[in-house]
Amino acid sequence: MLASPLIAPLLAAPLLAAASTLEAQQATKPGPGEDPPEKPVEFVCPMDPEVRAKGPGKCPRCGMKLLAGLPDPMEFRVDLATAPRPVRAGEPAELRLAVIHPKTQKPVRDFELIHERPFHLFVVSEDLSVFAHEHPEPPVVGGPAEFTLKWTFPKPGLYRLMADYYPLGATPQLTVKTLYVAAGKANTAIAPLSSNTTVEFATEPGQAIAGEKTRLYFTLNPATDLTPWLGAWGHVLVASADTVDLIHTHPFIADGGARMQFNVIFPRPGRHKVWVQFERAGLVNSAAFELDVKPL
């Protein structure tokens, strides 16, 4: 049976589409002796791997240089030594931190800058009353391959030390150590958080849920004279009440205005404390907030 002129174009359309697809495949298929076409290079942020671009540049979230692919992740360790030993509350102490390569088991000397420093150290007490963001001194030429920090712990008890660093040729690392501080002759006052700005805190959803994305909003007043600090408009550290979970992150949305947004996924329910840091009018501000995270 012959197809009518009205039906014939409809029958021919699939055949034309198949022919076009075949021609496109043949055009892209390498000929004899030819190399297959290279895939376009994708540039990735080593700190925030979800940030990707077609060309080189800097991460809009943390300011890190985008890389053409990342090496396979390896977990480095940090060896901690103190002087004196044990460390005592209210008495000066020196922390010595050596980053150990997982394959060679040797101390690492070469590091990429991560937020303008080769090494960041967050100090949090077990009861969450003490918080500090410090930058240990890097290894000296000819000396041991270790970072050093002179610090006085204000009160006895357990402390969590979170090291943030980036070994050359690897990926950024977050390593947590636990340090017990013994009672000293006298405790020192806990330094108040520095501030010249009022900070309002809100979340979306209003009730944070474990395992679900929570948006943390910080509204600054006044919001004039803001400048990036350590390569970002802001920094947030989140700690669970038992200090098992520690999260360090940077703004998802921030432009130097009054409001900053951070995105966090809390791994477990329970009480949490959130510290936000930013620079305004030459002063590094720190503000702390508490919130309850409910189970899903």
C-alpha positions as CSV (number, residue, x, y, z in Angstrom):
1,M,0.0,0.0,0.0
2,L,1.4,3.4,-1.0
3,A,1.6,6.1,1.7
4,S,-0.3,9.2,1.0
5,P,1.7,12.4,0.4
6,L,0.5,13.7,3.8
7,I,1.9,10.7,5.7
8,A,5.1,10.3,3.7
9,P,7.0,13.2,5.4
10,L,6.1,11.8,8.8
11,L,7.5,8.4,7.9
12,A,10.7,9.9,6.5
13,A,11.5,12.1,9.6
14,P,12.8,9.3,11.8
15,L,15.0,8.0,9.0
16,L,16.5,11.5,8.4
17,A,17.1,11.9,12.2
18,A,18.9,8.6,12.3
19,A,21.0,9.5,9.3
20,S,22.0,12.8,10.9
21,T,23.0,11.1,14.1
22,L,25.1,8.5,12.2
23,E,26.8,11.3,10.3
24,A,27.6,13.2,13.5
25,Q,29.1,10.0,15.1
26,Q,31.2,9.4,12.0
27,A,32.4,13.0,12.0
28,T,33.6,12.8,15.6
29,K,35.0,9.3,15.4
30,P,38.8,9.4,15.0
31,G,40.1,8.0,11.7
32,P,42.8,5.4,11.3
33,G,45.9,6.6,13.2
34,E,44.2,9.6,14.7
35,D,43.9,10.2,18.5
36,P,40.5,10.5,20.0
37,P,39.4,14.1,20.7
38,E,40.4,15.3,24.2
39,K,37.8,16.0,26.8
40,P,37.5,19.6,27.9
41,V,39.5,20.3,31.1
42,E,37.4,21.0,34.1
43,F,38.9,23.3,36.8
44,V,38.1,22.4,40.4
45,C,38.5,24.2,43.8
46,P,40.6,22.1,46.1
47,M,38.8,23.5,49.1
48,D,35.2,23.3,47.7
49,P,35.3,20.6,45.1
50,E,31.7,21.3,44.1
51,V,32.9,24.6,42.7
52,R,33.9,23.9,39.0
53,A,34.7,26.0,36.0
54,K,35.7,25.5,32.3
55,G,38.8,27.7,32.7
56,P,41.3,28.7,35.3
57,G,40.5,31.3,38.0
58,K,39.7,31.6,41.7
59,C,37.0,30.0,43.7
60,P,34.2,32.6,44.4
61,R,33.6,31.1,47.9
62,C,37.1,30.7,49.4
63,G,39.4,32.5,47.0
64,M,41.5,29.4,46.3
65,K,43.1,28.9,42.9
66,L,41.1,26.5,40.7
67,L,43.1,23.4,39.6
68,A,42.9,21.3,36.4
69,G,41.8,18.2,38.3
70,L,42.7,17.1,41.8
71,P,45.0,14.3,42.9
72,D,43.5,11.2,44.6
73,P,42.8,12.0,48.2
74,M,45.1,10.8,50.9
75,E,44.7,11.2,54.6
76,F,47.7,12.8,56.3
77,R,48.2,12.6,60.1
78,V,49.5,15.2,62.6
79,D,51.8,14.3,65.4
80,L,51.5,16.6,68.4
81,A,54.2,17.3,71.0
82,T,54.0,19.8,73.9
83,A,56.5,21.6,76.2
84,P,56.1,21.3,79.1
85,R,54.4,17.9,79.4
86,P,51.8,17.8,80.6
87,V,50.4,21.2,79.7
88,R,48.9,23.0,82.7
89,A,46.1,25.6,82.7
90,G,47.3,29.2,83.1
91,E,50.9,28.4,82.3
92,P,52.5,29.2,78.9
93,A,53.0,26.1,76.6
94,E,54.4,25.4,73.2
95,L,52.6,23.1,70.8
96,R,54.7,21.4,68.1
97,L,52.7,19.9,65.2
98,A,54.3,17.8,62.5
99,V,52.4,16.7,59.4
100,I,53.2,13.1,58.4
101,H,52.9,11.8,54.8
102,P,50.8,8.7,54.7
103,K,53.1,6.9,52.2
104,T,56.6,7.9,53.3
105,Q,55.8,8.3,57.0
106,K,58.1,11.3,56.9
107,P,57.3,14.9,58.1
108,V,56.1,17.2,55.3
109,R,57.9,20.5,54.7
110,D,56.2,22.0,51.7
111,F,52.6,23.4,51.9
112,E,50.3,25.4,49.7
113,L,48.8,28.5,51.2
114,I,45.3,28.0,52.3
115,H,43.5,31.2,53.1
116,E,46.7,33.1,53.1
117,R,48.4,30.8,55.7
118,P,50.1,27.4,55.5
119,F,48.5,26.2,58.7
120,H,45.3,27.1,60.7
121,L,44.6,25.7,64.1
122,F,41.2,25.9,65.8
123,V,41.2,25.4,69.6
124,V,37.9,24.4,71.3
125,S,37.4,23.4,74.9
126,E,35.3,20.4,75.9
127,D,32.6,22.6,77.3
128,L,32.7,24.9,74.3
129,S,33.5,28.0,76.4
130,V,37.0,28.4,74.9
131,F,37.5,29.2,71.2
132,A,40.5,30.3,69.3
133,H,41.6,30.5,65.6
134,E,45.4,30.5,65.6
135,H,48.2,30.3,63.0
136,P,51.3,28.4,64.1
137,E,54.7,29.4,62.9
138,P,55.9,27.4,59.9
139,P,59.1,25.2,60.1
140,V,62.4,27.2,60.0
141,V,65.1,26.4,57.5
142,G,67.4,23.8,58.9
143,G,65.1,23.0,61.8
144,P,62.5,20.3,62.5
145,A,59.6,20.0,60.0
146,E,57.0,21.1,62.5
147,F,54.7,24.1,63.1
148,T,54.9,25.7,66.5
149,L,52.4,27.7,68.6
150,K,53.0,29.3,72.0
151,W,49.6,29.5,73.8
152,T,48.2,29.5,77.3
153,F,45.2,27.3,77.9
154,P,42.9,29.3,80.4
155,K,41.4,26.3,82.2
156,P,42.0,22.6,82.7
157,G,40.2,19.8,80.8
158,L,40.0,18.3,77.4
159,Y,40.5,20.4,74.3
160,R,40.0,19.6,70.6
161,L,42.6,21.0,68.2
162,M,41.5,21.0,64.5
163,A,44.4,21.5,62.0
164,D,43.5,22.9,58.6
165,Y,46.4,22.6,56.0
166,Y,47.3,21.7,52.4
167,P,50.3,19.6,51.7
168,L,52.0,20.4,48.4
169,G,50.8,17.9,45.7
170,A,47.9,16.6,47.8
171,T,44.5,17.9,48.8
172,P,43.4,20.1,51.7
173,Q,43.3,18.3,55.0
174,L,41.3,18.7,58.3
175,T,42.9,16.7,61.1
176,V,41.6,16.7,64.7
177,K,43.7,16.1,67.8
178,T,42.7,15.8,71.5
179,L,44.8,17.4,74.2
180,Y,44.3,17.1,78.0
181,V,45.3,20.2,80.0
182,A,46.1,19.6,83.7
183,A,45.2,21.9,86.5
184,G,47.8,24.6,87.1
185,K,48.5,27.0,89.9
186,A,45.7,29.3,88.8
187,N,43.3,29.5,85.8
188,T,43.4,32.6,83.6
189,A,40.4,34.5,82.4
190,I,38.8,33.3,79.1
191,A,39.4,36.0,76.6
192,P,36.1,37.6,75.4
193,L,35.3,37.3,71.7
194,S,36.4,40.5,69.9
195,S,33.7,42.5,68.3
196,N,32.8,46.0,66.9
197,T,29.7,44.7,65.1
198,T,26.3,43.4,66.2
199,V,25.5,40.0,64.6
200,E,22.0,38.5,64.2
201,F,21.8,34.8,63.5
202,A,19.0,32.8,61.8
203,T,18.6,29.5,60.0
204,E,16.6,28.1,57.2
205,P,14.7,26.0,57.9
206,G,14.0,27.5,61.3
207,Q,14.6,24.1,62.8
208,A,17.9,22.5,61.8
209,I,17.6,18.8,60.8
210,A,20.4,16.3,61.0
211,G,21.4,15.1,57.5
212,E,19.6,17.9,55.7
213,K,21.1,21.1,54.4
214,T,20.7,24.0,56.8
215,R,21.4,27.6,55.7
216,L,23.0,29.7,58.3
217,Y,22.4,33.5,57.9
218,F,24.5,36.2,59.7
219,T,23.3,39.8,59.4
220,L,25.9,42.4,60.4
221,N,25.1,45.9,61.8
222,P,26.8,48.1,60.9
223,A,28.0,46.5,57.6
224,T,30.4,49.3,56.6
225,D,34.2,48.8,56.2
226,L,34.0,45.1,55.7
227,T,37.1,43.5,54.2
228,P,37.9,39.9,53.3
229,W,39.8,38.1,56.1
230,L,42.2,35.2,55.2
231,G,40.9,35.2,51.7
232,A,37.1,35.0,52.5
233,W,34.4,37.3,53.6
234,G,33.8,35.1,56.6
235,H,34.7,31.8,58.3
236,V,32.5,29.5,60.4
237,L,33.4,26.7,62.8
238,V,30.6,24.4,64.0
239,A,31.1,22.0,67.0
240,S,28.7,19.4,68.4
241,A,28.2,19.5,72.2
242,D,30.5,16.5,72.6
243,T,33.1,18.1,70.2
244,V,33.2,15.0,68.1
245,D,31.9,16.8,65.0
246,L,33.9,19.8,63.9
247,I,33.0,21.6,60.6
248,H,35.0,24.5,59.1
249,T,33.3,26.2,56.2
250,H,33.1,29.5,54.2
251,P,30.3,31.6,52.8
252,F,28.1,30.2,50.1
253,I,26.8,33.7,49.4
254,A,28.6,36.8,50.5
255,D,29.6,40.1,48.7
256,G,30.8,42.4,51.5
257,G,27.2,43.4,52.4
258,A,25.3,43.1,55.6
259,R,24.3,39.4,55.1
260,M,26.3,36.2,54.7
261,Q,25.0,32.7,54.0
262,F,26.7,29.5,55.0
263,N,25.4,26.0,54.1
264,V,26.0,23.2,56.6
265,I,24.8,19.6,56.9
266,F,24.9,18.6,60.5
267,P,25.8,14.9,60.7
268,R,24.0,14.2,64.0
269,P,21.2,15.7,66.1
270,G,21.9,17.5,69.4
271,R,23.2,20.8,70.7
272,H,25.7,22.6,68.6
273,K,27.7,25.8,68.8
274,V,28.5,28.0,65.9
275,W,31.3,30.6,65.7
276,V,31.4,33.1,62.8
277,Q,34.5,35.3,62.1
278,F,34.9,38.3,59.8
279,E,36.9,41.5,59.6
280,R,35.4,45.0,59.9
281,A,37.2,48.3,60.3
282,G,40.5,46.6,60.9
283,L,39.2,44.3,63.7
284,V,38.6,40.5,63.4
285,N,35.2,39.9,64.8
286,S,34.1,36.7,66.4
287,A,30.5,35.9,67.5
288,A,29.1,32.7,68.9
289,F,25.6,31.1,68.8
290,E,24.0,27.9,69.9
291,L,21.3,25.9,68.2
292,D,19.6,22.5,68.6
293,V,19.7,20.1,65.7
294,K,16.7,17.6,65.6
295,P,16.7,14.1,64.1
296,L,15.1,13.6,60.7
